Amino acid sequence: MVLIVSAYAYLTAKDEPDPFILHGTNLVGATLLAVSLLVHTNLPSLVLEAIWISVAIWGLTKAFLARRKAE
């Protein structure tokens, strides 16, 4: 949870945040929370973390494609 909150704070603090830091941090945080939710099952929260993971992967994919296009 600290990673997800830190990513949001980073997004708020930076004028132009690095998408790899932002989405990477969100991906790691959401994955860790999802693993915890597999042990202590809470289905609505697990679904939310799956969505959060999907959004982070989408953001990272967009960042990789933008970097490749810029090169």
Biopython code that builds the backbone (N, CA, C, O; Angstrom):
import numpy as np
from Bio.PDB.StructureBuilder import StructureBuilder

atoms = [
    (1, "MET", "N", (0.825, -1.186, 0.000)),
    (1, "MET", "CA", (0.000, 0.000, 0.000)),
    (1, "MET", "C", (0.871, 1.252, 0.000)),
    (1, "MET", "O", (0.531, 2.255, -0.627)),
    (2, "VAL", "N", (1.991, 1.186, 0.704)),
    (2, "VAL", "CA", (2.909, 2.328, 0.754)),
    (2, "VAL", "C", (3.406, 2.666, -0.644)),
    (2, "VAL", "O", (3.545, 3.841, -0.983)),
    (3, "LEU", "N", (3.676, 1.648, -1.461)),
    (3, "LEU", "CA", (4.155, 1.895, -2.825)),
    (3, "LEU", "C", (3.105, 2.616, -3.660)),
    (3, "LEU", "O", (3.442, 3.530, -4.413)),
    (4, "ILE", "N", (1.857, 2.227, -3.543)),
    (4, "ILE", "CA", (0.795, 2.861, -4.326)),
    (4, "ILE", "C", (0.607, 4.308, -3.892)),
    (4, "ILE", "O", (0.462, 5.193, -4.734)),
    (5, "VAL", "N", (0.609, 4.553, -2.597)),
    (5, "VAL", "CA", (0.487, 5.924, -2.095)),
    (5, "VAL", "C", (1.707, 6.746, -2.496)),
    (5, "VAL", "O", (1.578, 7.922, -2.837)),
    (6, "SER", "N", (2.891, 6.134, -2.458)),
    (6, "SER", "CA", (4.115, 6.840, -2.872)),
    (6, "SER", "C", (4.060, 7.207, -4.352)),
    (6, "SER", "O", (4.486, 8.295, -4.740)),
    (7, "ALA", "N", (3.542, 6.312, -5.171)),
    (7, "ALA", "CA", (3.416, 6.604, -6.603)),
    (7, "ALA", "C", (2.466, 7.773, -6.828)),
    (7, "ALA", "O", (2.727, 8.629, -7.675)),
    (8, "TYR", "N", (1.378, 7.818, -6.086)),
    (8, "TYR", "CA", (0.430, 8.925, -6.216)),
    (8, "TYR", "C", (1.063, 10.232, -5.746)),
    (8, "TYR", "O", (0.869, 11.275, -6.370)),
    (9, "ALA", "N", (1.813, 10.179, -4.658)),
    (9, "ALA", "CA", (2.512, 11.375, -4.169)),
    (9, "ALA", "C", (3.545, 11.842, -5.189)),
    (9, "ALA", "O", (3.694, 13.044, -5.411)),
    (10, "TYR", "N", (4.252, 10.914, -5.808)),
    (10, "TYR", "CA", (5.233, 11.240, -6.849)),
    (10, "TYR", "C", (4.543, 11.923, -8.031)),
    (10, "TYR", "O", (5.041, 12.918, -8.557)),
    (11, "LEU", "N", (3.398, 11.386, -8.441)),
    (11, "LEU", "CA", (2.635, 11.971, -9.541)),
    (11, "LEU", "C", (2.218, 13.398, -9.216)),
    (11, "LEU", "O", (2.270, 14.277, -10.076)),
    (12, "THR", "N", (1.808, 13.625, -7.990)),
    (12, "THR", "CA", (1.368, 14.945, -7.568)),
    (12, "THR", "C", (2.533, 15.920, -7.460)),
    (12, "THR", "O", (2.383, 17.099, -7.781)),
    (13, "ALA", "N", (3.686, 15.446, -7.012)),
    (13, "ALA", "CA", (4.832, 16.327, -6.761)),
    (13, "ALA", "C", (5.564, 16.738, -8.035)),
    (13, "ALA", "O", (6.108, 17.840, -8.102)),
    (14, "LYS", "N", (5.587, 15.881, -9.035)),
    (14, "LYS", "CA", (6.362, 16.141, -10.250)),
    (14, "LYS", "C", (5.507, 16.803, -11.319)),
    (14, "LYS", "O", (4.346, 16.441, -11.511)),
    (15, "ASP", "N", (6.094, 17.782, -12.019)),
    (15, "ASP", "CA", (5.392, 18.387, -13.146)),
    (15, "ASP", "C", (5.297, 17.415, -14.318)),
    (15, "ASP", "O", (4.266, 17.337, -14.987)),
    (16, "GLU", "N", (6.374, 16.677, -14.562)),
    (16, "GLU", "CA", (6.389, 15.672, -15.623)),
    (16, "GLU", "C", (6.970, 14.374, -15.063)),
    (16, "GLU", "O", (8.166, 14.116, -15.205)),
    (17, "PRO", "N", (6.127, 13.556, -14.425)),
    (17, "PRO", "CA", (6.639, 12.330, -13.801)),
    (17, "PRO", "C", (7.126, 11.318, -14.834)),
    (17, "PRO", "O", (6.598, 11.232, -15.943)),
    (18, "ASP", "N", (8.131, 10.567, -14.450)),
    (18, "ASP", "CA", (8.656, 9.484, -15.284)),
    (18, "ASP", "C", (7.633, 8.344, -15.256)),
    (18, "ASP", "O", (7.360, 7.795, -14.188)),
    (19, "PRO", "N", (7.064, 7.981, -16.409)),
    (19, "PRO", "CA", (6.024, 6.946, -16.401)),
    (19, "PRO", "C", (6.530, 5.582, -15.947)),
    (19, "PRO", "O", (5.755, 4.773, -15.436)),
    (20, "PHE", "N", (7.827, 5.320, -16.130)),
    (20, "PHE", "CA", (8.366, 4.030, -15.698)),
    (20, "PHE", "C", (8.390, 3.942, -14.174)),
    (20, "PHE", "O", (8.098, 2.889, -13.608)),
    (21, "ILE", "N", (8.734, 5.040, -13.513)),
    (21, "ILE", "CA", (8.707, 5.061, -12.045)),
    (21, "ILE", "C", (7.270, 4.988, -11.553)),
    (21, "ILE", "O", (6.952, 4.197, -10.665)),
    (22, "LEU", "N", (6.412, 5.803, -12.125)),
    (22, "LEU", "CA", (5.018, 5.868, -11.687)),
    (22, "LEU", "C", (4.304, 4.527, -11.862)),
    (22, "LEU", "O", (3.771, 3.981, -10.897)),
    (23, "HIS", "N", (4.290, 3.999, -13.071)),
    (23, "HIS", "CA", (3.553, 2.762, -13.331)),
    (23, "HIS", "C", (4.272, 1.535, -12.768)),
    (23, "HIS", "O", (3.632, 0.568, -12.354)),
    (24, "GLY", "N", (5.599, 1.581, -12.755)),
    (24, "GLY", "CA", (6.351, 0.474, -12.163)),
    (24, "GLY", "C", (6.084, 0.339, -10.674)),
    (24, "GLY", "O", (5.903, -0.766, -10.161)),
    (25, "THR", "N", (6.061, 1.471, -9.986)),
    (25, "THR", "CA", (5.764, 1.464, -8.551)),
    (25, "THR", "C", (4.341, 0.981, -8.302)),
    (25, "THR", "O", (4.100, 0.186, -7.393)),
    (26, "ASN", "N", (3.403, 1.458, -9.106)),
    (26, "ASN", "CA", (2.019, 0.998, -8.969)),
    (26, "ASN", "C", (1.900, -0.500, -9.232)),
    (26, "ASN", "O", (1.165, -1.199, -8.534)),
    (27, "LEU", "N", (2.617, -0.987, -10.229)),
    (27, "LEU", "CA", (2.564, -2.414, -10.557)),
    (27, "LEU", "C", (3.093, -3.268, -9.409)),
    (27, "LEU", "O", (2.470, -4.262, -9.034)),
    (28, "VAL", "N", (4.227, -2.888, -8.859)),
    (28, "VAL", "CA", (4.807, -3.654, -7.748)),
    (28, "VAL", "C", (3.887, -3.598, -6.526)),
    (28, "VAL", "O", (3.624, -4.624, -5.897)),
    (29, "GLY", "N", (3.402, -2.410, -6.195)),
    (29, "GLY", "CA", (2.522, -2.264, -5.033)),
    (29, "GLY", "C", (1.239, -3.064, -5.177)),
    (29, "GLY", "O", (0.825, -3.757, -4.246)),
    (30, "ALA", "N", (0.606, -2.970, -6.344)),
    (30, "ALA", "CA", (-0.642, -3.699, -6.573)),
    (30, "ALA", "C", (-0.411, -5.211, -6.576)),
    (30, "ALA", "O", (-1.250, -5.972, -6.093)),
    (31, "THR", "N", (0.715, -5.640, -7.114)),
    (31, "THR", "CA", (1.033, -7.073, -7.122)),
    (31, "THR", "C", (1.230, -7.596, -5.705)),
    (31, "THR", "O", (0.728, -8.664, -5.354)),
    (32, "LEU", "N", (1.963, -6.837, -4.894)),
    (32, "LEU", "CA", (2.170, -7.255, -3.501)),
    (32, "LEU", "C", (0.848, -7.313, -2.739)),
    (32, "LEU", "O", (0.616, -8.241, -1.964)),
    (33, "LEU", "N", (-0.015, -6.325, -2.958)),
    (33, "LEU", "CA", (-1.323, -6.357, -2.300)),
    (33, "LEU", "C", (-2.160, -7.534, -2.798)),
    (33, "LEU", "O", (-2.867, -8.166, -2.013)),
    (34, "ALA", "N", (-2.085, -7.830, -4.091)),
    (34, "ALA", "CA", (-2.845, -8.961, -4.638)),
    (34, "ALA", "C", (-2.375, -10.283, -4.035)),
    (34, "ALA", "O", (-3.194, -11.147, -3.720)),
    (35, "VAL", "N", (-1.072, -10.442, -3.874)),
    (35, "VAL", "CA", (-0.543, -11.663, -3.245)),
    (35, "VAL", "C", (-1.068, -11.780, -1.817)),
    (35, "VAL", "O", (-1.472, -12.858, -1.383)),
    (36, "SER", "N", (-1.059, -10.677, -1.100)),
    (36, "SER", "CA", (-1.589, -10.676, 0.262)),
    (36, "SER", "C", (-3.075, -11.045, 0.263)),
    (36, "SER", "O", (-3.541, -11.770, 1.142)),
    (37, "LEU", "N", (-3.806, -10.544, -0.722)),
    (37, "LEU", "CA", (-5.237, -10.834, -0.792)),
    (37, "LEU", "C", (-5.518, -12.277, -1.211)),
    (37, "LEU", "O", (-6.607, -12.792, -0.957)),
    (38, "LEU", "N", (-4.564, -12.923, -1.839)),
    (38, "LEU", "CA", (-4.733, -14.349, -2.138)),
    (38, "LEU", "C", (-4.648, -15.182, -0.865)),
    (38, "LEU", "O", (-5.300, -16.219, -0.746)),
    (39, "VAL", "N", (-3.839, -14.719, 0.083)),
    (39, "VAL", "CA", (-3.698, -15.417, 1.362)),
    (39, "VAL", "C", (-4.894, -15.118, 2.260)),
    (39, "VAL", "O", (-5.465, -16.020, 2.873)),
    (40, "HIS", "N", (-5.263, -13.851, 2.328)),
    (40, "HIS", "CA", (-6.403, -13.394, 3.134)),
    (40, "HIS", "C", (-7.467, -12.906, 2.155)),
    (40, "HIS", "O", (-7.584, -11.708, 1.898)),
    (41, "THR", "N", (-8.231, -13.833, 1.619)),
    (41, "THR", "CA", (-9.107, -13.553, 0.490)),
    (41, "THR", "C", (-10.166, -12.505, 0.806)),
    (41, "THR", "O", (-10.907, -12.594, 1.785)),
    (42, "ASN", "N", (-10.200, -11.512, -0.071)),
    (42, "ASN", "CA", (-11.220, -10.471, -0.070)),
    (42, "ASN", "C", (-11.473, -10.192, -1.548)),
    (42, "ASN", "O", (-10.756, -9.407, -2.167)),
    (43, "LEU", "N", (-12.487, -10.832, -2.107)),
    (43, "LEU", "CA", (-12.696, -10.815, -3.551)),
    (43, "LEU", "C", (-12.843, -9.411, -4.142)),
    (43, "LEU", "O", (-12.206, -9.134, -5.158)),
    (44, "PRO", "N", (-13.641, -8.513, -3.567)),
    (44, "PRO", "CA", (-13.739, -7.177, -4.170)),
    (44, "PRO", "C", (-12.390, -6.447, -4.224)),
    (44, "PRO", "O", (-12.081, -5.789, -5.217)),
    (45, "SER", "N", (-11.608, -6.560, -3.180)),
    (45, "SER", "CA", (-10.293, -5.919, -3.175)),
    (45, "SER", "C", (-9.348, -6.583, -4.161)),
    (45, "SER", "O", (-8.534, -5.909, -4.793)),
    (46, "LEU", "N", (-9.448, -7.890, -4.297)),
    (46, "LEU", "CA", (-8.611, -8.614, -5.253)),
    (46, "LEU", "C", (-8.940, -8.193, -6.688)),
    (46, "LEU", "O", (-8.038, -8.032, -7.510)),
    (47, "VAL", "N", (-10.216, -8.019, -6.985)),
    (47, "VAL", "CA", (-10.625, -7.541, -8.313)),
    (47, "VAL", "C", (-10.084, -6.135, -8.553)),
    (47, "VAL", "O", (-9.590, -5.837, -9.641)),
    (48, "LEU", "N", (-10.172, -5.276, -7.552)),
    (48, "LEU", "CA", (-9.644, -3.918, -7.677)),
    (48, "LEU", "C", (-8.142, -3.936, -7.948)),
    (48, "LEU", "O", (-7.661, -3.174, -8.787)),
    (49, "GLU", "N", (-7.406, -4.779, -7.265)),
    (49, "GLU", "CA", (-5.957, -4.867, -7.491)),
    (49, "GLU", "C", (-5.653, -5.416, -8.881)),
    (49, "GLU", "O", (-4.677, -5.002, -9.506)),
    (50, "ALA", "N", (-6.472, -6.339, -9.372)),
    (50, "ALA", "CA", (-6.283, -6.855, -10.732)),
    (50, "ALA", "C", (-6.472, -5.733, -11.753)),
    (50, "ALA", "O", (-5.734, -5.648, -12.735)),
    (51, "ILE", "N", (-7.450, -4.887, -11.518)),
    (51, "ILE", "CA", (-7.659, -3.730, -12.402)),
    (51, "ILE", "C", (-6.472, -2.784, -12.302)),
    (51, "ILE", "O", (-5.983, -2.289, -13.318)),
    (52, "TRP", "N", (-6.009, -2.532, -11.085)),
    (52, "TRP", "CA", (-4.861, -1.637, -10.863)),
    (52, "TRP", "C", (-3.618, -2.180, -11.578)),
    (52, "TRP", "O", (-2.871, -1.417, -12.191)),
    (53, "ILE", "N", (-3.400, -3.480, -11.499)),
    (53, "ILE", "CA", (-2.270, -4.119, -12.188)),
    (53, "ILE", "C", (-2.415, -3.941, -13.698)),
    (53, "ILE", "O", (-1.441, -3.631, -14.383)),
    (54, "SER", "N", (-3.620, -4.136, -14.215)),
    (54, "SER", "CA", (-3.861, -3.977, -15.652)),
    (54, "SER", "C", (-3.573, -2.558, -16.121)),
    (54, "SER", "O", (-2.968, -2.361, -17.174)),
    (55, "VAL", "N", (-4.000, -1.581, -15.351)),
    (55, "VAL", "CA", (-3.753, -0.179, -15.707)),
    (55, "VAL", "C", (-2.252, 0.114, -15.680)),
    (55, "VAL", "O", (-1.746, 0.824, -16.549)),
    (56, "ALA", "N", (-1.543, -0.421, -14.698)),
    (56, "ALA", "CA", (-0.092, -0.206, -14.609)),
    (56, "ALA", "C", (0.624, -0.834, -15.805)),
    (56, "ALA", "O", (1.543, -0.235, -16.364)),
    (57, "ILE", "N", (0.206, -2.034, -16.194)),
    (57, "ILE", "CA", (0.812, -2.687, -17.360)),
    (57, "ILE", "C", (0.506, -1.888, -18.627)),
    (57, "ILE", "O", (1.373, -1.730, -19.487)),
    (58, "TRP", "N", (-0.696, -1.397, -18.739)),
    (58, "TRP", "CA", (-1.080, -0.558, -19.880)),
    (58, "TRP", "C", (-0.201, 0.693, -19.928)),
    (58, "TRP", "O", (0.306, 1.054, -20.990)),
    (59, "GLY", "N", (-0.022, 1.352, -18.786)),
    (59, "GLY", "CA", (0.821, 2.547, -18.727)),
    (59, "GLY", "C", (2.267, 2.256, -19.088)),
    (59, "GLY", "O", (2.895, 3.028, -19.814)),
    (60, "LEU", "N", (2.798, 1.151, -18.589)),
    (60, "LEU", "CA", (4.172, 0.772, -18.927)),
    (60, "LEU", "C", (4.310, 0.447, -20.413)),
    (60, "LEU", "O", (5.308, 0.802, -21.040)),
    (61, "THR", "N", (3.316, -0.223, -20.970)),
    (61, "THR", "CA", (3.345, -0.541, -22.400)),
    (61, "THR", "C", (3.350, 0.734, -23.230)),
    (61, "THR", "O", (4.121, 0.857, -24.182)),
    (62, "LYS", "N", (2.490, 1.685, -22.871)),
    (62, "LYS", "CA", (2.468, 2.963, -23.585)),
    (62, "LYS", "C", (3.808, 3.681, -23.472)),
    (62, "LYS", "O", (4.285, 4.260, -24.448)),
    (63, "ALA", "N", (4.414, 3.647, -22.298)),
    (63, "ALA", "CA", (5.706, 4.314, -22.092)),
    (63, "ALA", "C", (6.800, 3.652, -22.925)),
    (63, "ALA", "O", (7.621, 4.344, -23.527)),
    (64, "PHE", "N", (6.821, 2.313, -22.966)),
    (64, "PHE", "CA", (7.819, 1.605, -23.780)),
    (64, "PHE", "C", (7.642, 1.918, -25.265)),
    (64, "PHE", "O", (8.621, 2.145, -25.975)),
    (65, "LEU", "N", (6.399, 1.930, -25.730)),
    (65, "LEU", "CA", (6.140, 2.227, -27.141)),
    (65, "LEU", "C", (6.512, 3.665, -27.485)),
    (65, "LEU", "O", (7.052, 3.925, -28.560)),
    (66, "ALA", "N", (6.229, 4.595, -26.587)),
    (66, "ALA", "CA", (6.589, 5.999, -26.821)),
    (66, "ALA", "C", (8.101, 6.168, -26.853)),
    (66, "ALA", "O", (8.625, 6.927, -27.668)),
    (67, "ARG", "N", (8.800, 5.467, -25.973)),
    (67, "ARG", "CA", (10.266, 5.546, -25.952)),
    (67, "ARG", "C", (10.837, 4.970, -27.249)),
    (67, "ARG", "O", (11.750, 5.545, -27.841)),
    (68, "ARG", "N", (10.299, 3.840, -27.681)),
    (68, "ARG", "CA", (10.780, 3.212, -28.918)),
    (68, "ARG", "C", (10.529, 4.131, -30.120)),
    (68, "ARG", "O", (11.380, 4.250, -31.001)),
    (69, "LYS", "N", (9.367, 4.773, -30.152)),
    (69, "LYS", "CA", (9.023, 5.674, -31.255)),
    (69, "LYS", "C", (9.936, 6.899, -31.275)),
    (69, "LYS", "O", (10.275, 7.403, -32.346)),
    (70, "ALA", "N", (10.335, 7.376, -30.097)),
    (70, "ALA", "CA", (11.194, 8.560, -29.993)),
    (70, "ALA", "C", (12.626, 8.270, -30.431)),
    (70, "ALA", "O", (13.348, 9.188, -30.820)),
    (71, "GLU", "N", (13.042, 7.022, -30.373)),
    (71, "GLU", "CA", (14.429, 6.666, -30.724)),
    (71, "GLU", "C", (14.647, 6.564, -32.189)),
    (71, "GLU", "O", (15.759, 6.273, -32.629)),
]
sb = StructureBuilder()
sb.init_structure("model")
sb.init_model(0)
sb.init_chain("A")
sb.init_seg("    ")
for serial, (resi, resn, name, xyz) in enumerate(atoms, 1):
    if name == "N":
        sb.init_residue(resn, " ", resi, " ")
    sb.init_atom(name, np.array(xyz, "f"), 0.0, 1.0, " ", f" {name:<3s}", serial, name[0])
structure = sb.get_structure()
